Amino acid sequence: MIHLPRARSSPSRALTARLLAAAGLVVLVALLVYVDRDGYRDNNDPGMTLLDCFYYTVVTLSTTGYGDITPVSPSARALNVLVVTPARVLFLIILVGTTLEVLTEQYRTTLRLTRWRRTVKDHVIVCGYGTKGRGAVSAMLENGFERSRIVVVERDPTAVRQATEAGLVTVEGSSTQARVLERARVRQAKAVIIATKTDDSAVLTALVVRQLTAGRVRIIAAAREADNAPLLKQSGAHHVIVSSSTAGRLLGLSTTAPPLIDVVDDLLTPGRGMALAMRSATRDEVGRSPREANNLVIALVRRGQVVPLAEPDAVTIEVGDLLVYVRDDRHDHVPAP
């Protein structure tokens, strides 16, 4: 099942609004009938009281129509034609409003789903919306990636609801199943992020993605154990991030070089101060040293390979290079023109 994000309204508020509208319509029509009560004939009593007017209104609007009270004067009949009959239709619409709303919502969902299937392309599929999956989504959004181009695949109903409430298109099901990934349009995707809870499901997901896309879609996977990283790469993952190893290194740095932990935390926390970013080299920077760039460049990516800058003077920027640099990520920072 595919869940599209939508604005949710309170059911109690919608029900209260319908009840108030129905009650207000009954009161309005009853008062109009009471004003022209002399134009009505009651077979049981000679006159029309306010209670009789309400009784006639409820019976008429609900299309019951016992016939004991009937309009006889021209003004009363005109009131029934011009006011009571439209009010009867409106009253029925209010009574069946819930059913109409459900049918309308189903129709709108079908249209949105059809439109999404027709237009989705170059999106990123995030398999798993746990801690790692939510972190990956947050990082993409912070770097300007469009929310509409992120699709979450998750089998846990609670996580599905959280992803939908976050405004993300969500496919409910296991990422290890080909039919679920097909619903997420994996063949048209730009990349697949595998952030499942277990390494075995990550391996199986990578195998299914590679089989469906013939290796055309980039696969980035997270592994809990370092021993499973080679298996993930053999399964088709282009990049593997070992969470336990990374956490262990950070714990080790916290004892030997505590300030480095603050620096890493700053780089990974949005809006704190510093953040890692990447951009293409400009024409003016080609042939120059990375030290002469406008930003603090810490590495180059050349033809898919990382070029370290241990000796920046021995490296020059070439056409097509990507510059990895540290940017100012404070929320109140205004970039220079």
Secondary structure by P-SEA (a helix, b strand, c coil): cbbbbbbbccaaaaaaaaaaaaaaaaaaaaaaaaaacccccccccccccaaaaaaaaaaaaacccccccccccaaaaaaaaccaaaaaaaaaaaaaaaaaaaaaaaaaaaaaaaaaaaccccbbbbccccaaaaaaaaaaaaaccccccbbbbbccaaaaaaaaaacccccccccccaaaaaaaccccccbbbbbcccaaaaaaaaaaaaaaccccbbbbbbbccccaaaaaaaacccccccaaaaaaaaaaaaaccaaaaaaaaaaacccccbbbbcccccccccccccccccccccccccccbbbbcccccccccccbbbbbbbccccccccccc
